[in-house]
Amino acid sequence: MTDLLAILATESFWAATLRIATPLIFGVMGALLCERAGVLNLGVEGIFVAGAMAGWLAVWLGAGLAGGVLAALAVGALFGALHATLTVPLGLSQHVSGLAVTLLATSAAYFTYRTALPDVTSPPRVEPFRPLRPEWLTDIPFIGPVMGAQTALTWAALALAPLIWLLLNRTALGLAIRAVGDNPDAVDAQGLSVHRLRFGAVVAGSALMGLGGAFLTLSAFDAFFFGMVNGRGWICIALVIFASWRPGKALLGAILFGAFDAFQLRAQTQLGGLAPSQLFLMAPYVLSILALTLASRRADYPRALLKPWFKGQR
């Protein structure tokens, strides 16, 4: 037991926690942005896959890491625009549309991979992002080694949460986004376009999801392979509920899941002979479900979530 608790005090554990949490942070912030505008986006899982594929393919074709990031953002925004078109002006089921986007994005990514590399048996590697090690950080105990092991995408993810909070709570645009998710009739009465606000929020949120997928290929694994997303998109949807649609709690939830996952990997190494490996693998998900159950009882969800809006209809 002492050895297990000692894991929590190691720099490598917290460095791994932030790496595991990074794609979740991008995904949960994107999903939160969509849902605060009143649109549920179940396409996170598929957009992760498409973003991972687009980012890796762009770098492999010579666009560079910046080009890979832009490609992932663009592909995420493209699938977000599809979902928004189906659910906002057309008012179709957000559940069905989101699942369709997941299936379409996943299939399109795998088809593109097989078309571009029909005879490849192992995924080609690309040059990934390297850890940032600013000189001013190296002398800070504990924090220096933890943050010094992170790439630019992790730093960007950590900065994203306060930026989303500022957007939603300190800007007129953020107030309009929150209002359109709670009372779209009031937004319309102010002369603002409900459909444009929702459409823009879904596209922007989906672009962030695409960037979360790109982290996997451009920072974590430096290659694209089938099954790499491994349910992270569904975790993001659950984390939004855990966070009660608040960016700060969403960041905390993503880091908490990352800590669960990093801990089980190390615990499995130390106690692997005492319990089946499947028990360790399922532990982060069981703990996440427990945390979600406890937190969701007090969740204050957007009142117009899942409700299509048409001008003049009550």
Secondary structure, 3 states (H helix, E strand, C coil): CHHHHHHCCCHHHHHHHHHHHHHHHHHHHHHHHHHHCCCCCCCHHHHHHHHHHHHHHHHHCCCHHHHHHHHHHHHHHHHHHHHHHHHCCCCCCHHHHHHHHHHHHHHHHHHHHHHHCCCCCCCCCCCCCCCCCCHHHHCCCCHHHHHHCCCHHHHHHHHHHHHHHHHHHHCHHHHHHHHHHHCHHHHHHCCCCHHHHHHHHHHHHHHHHHHHHHHHHHHHCCCCCCCCCCCHHHHHHHHHHHCCCCHHHHHHHHHHHHHHHHHHHHHHHHHCCCCCHHHHHHHHHHHHHHHHHHHHCCCCCCCCCCCCCCCCCC
